[in-house]
Amino acid sequence: MKSTAPSRAQRLAYNEPTWLDALAAWLLALLWILPLAYAVWTAFHPSEYSTRFELSAPLTLENFSRAWQAAPFARYFLNTTALVLMILAAQLVLSTLAAYAFARYEFRGRNVAFALVLVQLMVMPDILVVENYKTMARLGLVDTLLAIGLPYFASAFAIFLLRQTFLGVPKELDEAARVEGAGPLQILWRVYVPLARPVYTAFALVSVSFHWNNFLWPLIVTNSVNARPLTVGLQVFSSVDQGVDWSIITAATLMTSAPLLVAFLLFQRQFVQSFMRAGIK
């Protein structure tokens, strides 16, 4: 009897994962989990066990207490939370308006303007550090949260995603809304924004993760505790004068990354569904 099991070509055609895909996924997961496992082990054990593994090693929370006392973490958490929310709010508002204009309005130079937006996706933010700093200095914003967030208020990535989503909305919905007396902004808010919720969720995850972990630009543009986020505050634990205590460093690192890790564990299903619906590969 002829076998009805799908061939390898058929499995690949339907994107069915093979054992090689599973092996690669497990190897990548192992590479990701090993540093995290080391950080967890070191953070919850005395410093003398940071370089050796013993099942009988005592557990302790002293490293977290010392790390919290060594730096103003409460202020760092407040700064980081305010920063990521400020950037995300500005990006969503500005990107929504820009994407709606590119998707539904005809104006001279529209394609050229959108091409310039796409060019921004190929420009690394680190290249613009010097010019951005000069701009912040002229505006008198150095060492403020606004100076950290202002260069990121407009997101080419968000504009691209939302434009592609808005283009898929039938124009008949616009006409029906106009018949009901809705204006352009009402149509945008009541028709387009609800249909793009998966895209907003997916982009919000990318934006919050990036700016929560951003280090170089906040380091350059801030000088005091009042404006420093968590990532910059961590450098106090690697001071040459004080030496390197890996137990305290890993404890501080876990406290910094804990909100993102907890959020992913709690909402991982929503994360994956949002990315799939948004078409992000």
Disulfide bonds with the S-S distance in Angstrom:
none
